[in-house]
Amino acid sequence: MQPSHGEPDSSAGPVEHFAAGLRRLREQAGSPDYRSMARRAGCAHSTLSTAAAGRKLPTLETTLAFVRACGADVQEQARWSRRWKQAHAGLAELEHERGTGTAPTAVTPPTPPQDDSDGEKARTAARTRTRSWWRGRRAAVLAIGAGAVAVAAIGADTLPGARSNPAPAGGARPVVHGPASPSAATHSAPSSATPAEPERRHGPLVMAPGTVVDLDSLASDWNVRKSPGSPHHDVEFTNSDHALTGLGNADMAVLPAGDVGTFSQCALEQDYGVELHAAAIRPGVLLCDITSDNRVAMLRVTDVQRNADGTPDQVTFDAVVWVRTHRN
């Protein structure tokens, strides 16, 4: 039972302590009602109230929506992302000790942002990697269990409106006009026994129309700059049609509905070379990118601010870049 002021008692676990922190944050924001918070966060008010109730650990996406609705800036969102990972690890350990869960899966803490403007190594201006993508077919890979791997072929029409043709010389790219179908076939996710892939960095990323991002950068702002940027930059939020597109070798992909955004799903994804249309940019969409330094990155859309006409004006991502590089 929790004390009346919302603080957990001494017997409380990681979920109750995490929820108490959310309640304190809401109080510090002036105790806005959940319906007004939901309008700011773009989710159901019941989702936010449940997150603060302390009955179960909310998802990371819900947590970031909650703190954004309380007016948290990018740095505060990064702090809550780390706090969520700690609570998740603590809950897994507690369940394992009680014999109600499996061994906890390691959660790699995000690498603290650093300003690498002086020490970042020079990158090649020309991207030379060659991909042997099998355009037109999607391979569903990774049903890992006790060392077995199952592979199944899935049609390229898993994503409505997405074409897997390579980008032509003129620069035009296939366009995703709408969200992936909820019934689309999906890759099998690794089992809970699979070790977590080491992360190079992990944290929130905010982009506005007319900007580009360098996912290899360790700078605190991910080296977000005005378009067109440099050969180092990997993804552009276009100013003309408010779409998200890969730069250089047309190296952005949209994962199908049901995927969770693992290293393997991004590394093995076949349909690179798409552009995410403005109308399809929504919370929960997972984007993969092979960076200019040949690293594998994943961008999970967590928040979309829109203009009066409905076009996206600011997109917030939960971004992760893994240590292991991509094998062409």
Disulfide bonds with the S-S distance in Angstrom:
Cys266-Cys288 2.00
